Amino acid sequence: MILNQNNEYAAVLDACVLAPMPLCDTLLRLAEDPAFYRPLWSEEILREVGDVIERKLGYTREQRDRRLAAMTKAFPEALVQIPAKLDSFCCPDEKDRHVLAAAVRGQANAIVTRNTKHFPQDCIEEYGLLCQTPDDFLIHQFYLNPPLVVDKMDQQAAVRQKTRGDLIQSLQKVTPQFADLVRKYSI
């Protein structure tokens, strides 16, 4: 299966899936040509990513800025402008309205988040959106083209001077089913 370089399937990547580096790198590699999907985010999502990686993960301000700049340079079309007024977007956690707004404005098909309870079906169904964990999202991408997913993961591991097994291990905690699937495929 050859993937379309102009893939129309789009997913908003929430800050909680963009902050952990191995997960972010895997998700974004799958969005590079040949792309499985188009990534989307907003300035607010990027601000949250920056705050998490600097304050919670211990990155320096320079590392934070370099990482966010690399993401926006690699995917300039990912940035979605959201409205200043978010009252029309209903979420159990009001702090996540901006994520739903980015999905709607970006005409996304899915929101990829570890906080699925913040986007219950009754809040997103009117927009035709799915809410998926990174595990579920990556499993779906895997089944579209297993050899290509594994190839992209091998490239990711090589850049880090690691093995595929090392990468799978680093993804095990946040995407256990996907990690197991790739591990079994690799045998």
C-alpha positions as CSV (number, residue, x, y, z in Angstrom):
1,M,0.0,0.0,0.0
2,I,1.4,3.4,-1.0
3,L,0.3,6.3,1.1
4,N,-0.8,9.5,-0.5
5,Q,1.6,12.4,0.0
6,N,-1.5,14.7,0.3
7,N,-3.2,12.6,2.9
8,E,-6.5,14.2,3.9
9,Y,-6.8,12.3,7.2
10,A,-6.0,14.8,9.9
11,A,-5.5,14.5,13.7
12,V,-5.0,17.1,16.4
13,L,-2.2,16.1,18.6
14,D,-2.8,17.2,22.2
15,A,0.0,18.5,24.3
16,C,0.1,15.3,26.4
17,V,1.1,13.3,23.4
18,L,3.6,15.8,22.0
19,A,5.6,16.3,25.2
20,P,7.1,12.9,25.7
21,M,9.9,12.9,23.1
22,P,9.8,9.2,21.9
23,L,6.0,9.4,21.4
24,C,6.1,12.8,19.7
25,D,8.9,11.7,17.4
26,T,7.0,8.5,16.4
27,L,3.8,10.4,15.8
28,L,5.5,13.0,13.7
29,R,7.6,10.6,11.7
30,L,4.3,8.9,10.6
31,A,3.2,12.3,9.4
32,E,6.3,12.7,7.1
33,D,6.1,11.7,3.5
34,P,4.8,9.2,2.7
35,A,2.4,10.4,5.3
36,F,-0.2,8.4,7.2
37,Y,-2.0,11.5,8.3
38,R,-1.7,15.3,8.7
39,P,-0.8,16.6,12.2
40,L,-2.6,19.6,13.6
41,W,-2.1,21.8,16.6
42,S,-2.7,25.3,17.8
43,E,-0.5,28.0,19.5
44,E,-2.1,27.0,22.8
45,I,-1.2,23.3,22.3
46,L,2.4,24.3,21.5
47,R,2.6,26.6,24.5
48,E,1.4,23.7,26.7
49,V,4.0,21.4,25.2
50,G,6.7,23.9,25.9
51,D,5.6,24.4,29.5
52,V,5.5,20.7,30.1
53,I,8.9,19.9,28.6
54,E,10.6,22.9,30.4
55,R,8.9,22.7,33.8
56,K,8.2,19.0,34.2
57,L,10.7,17.3,31.9
58,G,13.6,19.6,32.7
59,Y,14.5,20.9,29.3
60,T,16.2,24.2,29.2
61,R,14.5,27.3,27.6
62,E,16.8,26.9,24.6
63,Q,15.9,23.2,24.2
64,R,12.3,24.0,24.5
65,D,12.5,26.7,21.8
66,R,14.6,24.5,19.5
67,R,12.1,21.6,19.7
68,L,9.0,23.7,19.1
69,A,10.8,25.6,16.2
70,A,11.7,22.2,14.7
71,M,8.1,21.0,14.9
72,T,6.7,24.1,13.3
73,K,9.4,24.2,10.6
74,A,8.8,20.6,9.7
75,F,5.0,21.0,9.7
76,P,4.1,24.6,9.0
77,E,0.6,23.6,7.8
78,A,-0.1,22.0,11.2
79,L,-0.8,25.3,12.9
80,V,-4.6,25.9,13.3
81,Q,-5.9,29.4,14.3
82,I,-8.5,29.0,16.9
83,P,-11.1,31.6,17.9
84,A,-10.5,33.8,20.9
85,K,-14.0,33.0,22.2
86,L,-14.4,29.3,23.0
87,D,-17.8,29.3,24.7
88,S,-19.4,27.3,21.9
89,F,-17.0,24.3,22.4
90,C,-18.3,22.0,25.1
91,C,-15.8,19.9,27.0
92,P,-16.0,18.5,30.6
93,D,-12.7,20.3,31.2
94,E,-12.9,23.9,30.0
95,K,-9.2,24.1,29.7
96,D,-9.4,21.6,26.8
97,R,-11.9,23.7,24.7
98,H,-9.0,25.0,22.7
99,V,-8.1,21.4,21.6
100,L,-11.7,20.8,20.4
101,A,-11.6,24.2,18.7
102,A,-8.4,23.3,16.9
103,A,-9.9,20.0,15.7
104,V,-13.0,21.7,14.4
105,R,-11.2,24.6,12.8
106,G,-8.6,22.3,11.3
107,Q,-11.3,19.9,9.9
108,A,-9.6,17.1,11.8
109,N,-10.9,13.5,11.8
110,A,-9.5,12.7,15.3
111,I,-8.1,14.1,18.5
112,V,-5.1,12.1,19.8
113,T,-4.8,12.5,23.6
114,R,-4.1,10.6,26.7
115,N,-7.0,12.5,28.3
116,T,-9.9,10.8,26.4
117,K,-12.3,11.5,29.3
118,H,-12.0,15.2,28.5
119,F,-13.5,14.6,25.0
120,P,-16.5,12.3,25.6
121,Q,-18.5,11.1,22.6
122,D,-21.5,13.4,23.3
123,C,-19.1,16.5,23.0
124,I,-17.4,15.5,19.8
125,E,-19.9,13.5,17.8
126,E,-21.6,16.6,16.3
127,Y,-18.3,17.5,14.7
128,G,-17.7,14.0,13.3
129,L,-14.6,13.5,15.4
130,L,-12.9,10.5,17.0
131,C,-11.0,10.7,20.3
132,Q,-8.2,8.2,20.4
133,T,-5.4,7.4,22.8
134,P,-2.0,7.5,21.2
135,D,-2.0,3.7,21.6
136,D,-5.2,3.2,19.6
137,F,-4.1,5.8,17.0
138,L,-0.7,4.2,16.4
139,I,-2.3,0.7,16.2
140,H,-4.6,2.0,13.5
141,Q,-1.7,3.6,11.6
142,F,0.3,0.3,11.9
143,Y,-2.4,-1.7,10.3
144,L,-2.5,0.7,7.3
145,N,1.0,-0.3,6.3
146,P,3.1,-2.4,8.9
147,P,6.3,-2.4,6.9
148,L,6.3,1.3,6.4
149,V,5.6,2.0,10.1
150,V,8.5,-0.3,11.1
151,D,10.8,1.3,8.6
152,K,10.0,4.8,10.0
153,M,10.6,3.4,13.5
154,D,13.9,2.0,12.4
155,Q,14.9,5.4,11.0
156,Q,13.8,7.0,14.3
157,A,15.9,4.6,16.3
158,A,18.9,5.0,14.0
159,V,18.9,8.8,14.4
160,R,19.1,8.2,18.2
161,Q,21.7,5.6,17.7
162,K,19.4,3.0,19.3
163,T,17.8,-0.2,18.1
164,R,14.2,-0.8,17.2
165,G,14.0,-2.8,20.5
166,D,15.2,0.2,22.4
167,L,12.6,2.4,20.8
168,I,9.8,-0.1,21.4
169,Q,10.9,-0.2,25.1
170,S,10.8,3.6,25.4
171,L,7.2,3.5,23.9
172,Q,6.0,0.6,26.1
173,K,4.8,2.8,29.0
174,V,2.7,5.2,26.9
175,T,1.6,2.9,24.1
176,P,1.8,-0.6,25.4
177,Q,-0.4,-2.3,22.9
178,F,1.3,-0.6,20.0
179,A,4.7,-1.5,21.4
180,D,3.7,-5.2,21.7
181,L,2.3,-5.2,18.2
182,V,5.5,-3.9,16.7
183,R,7.6,-6.2,18.9
184,K,5.6,-9.3,17.6
185,Y,5.8,-8.0,14.0
186,S,9.5,-7.8,14.4
187,I,10.0,-11.4,15.4
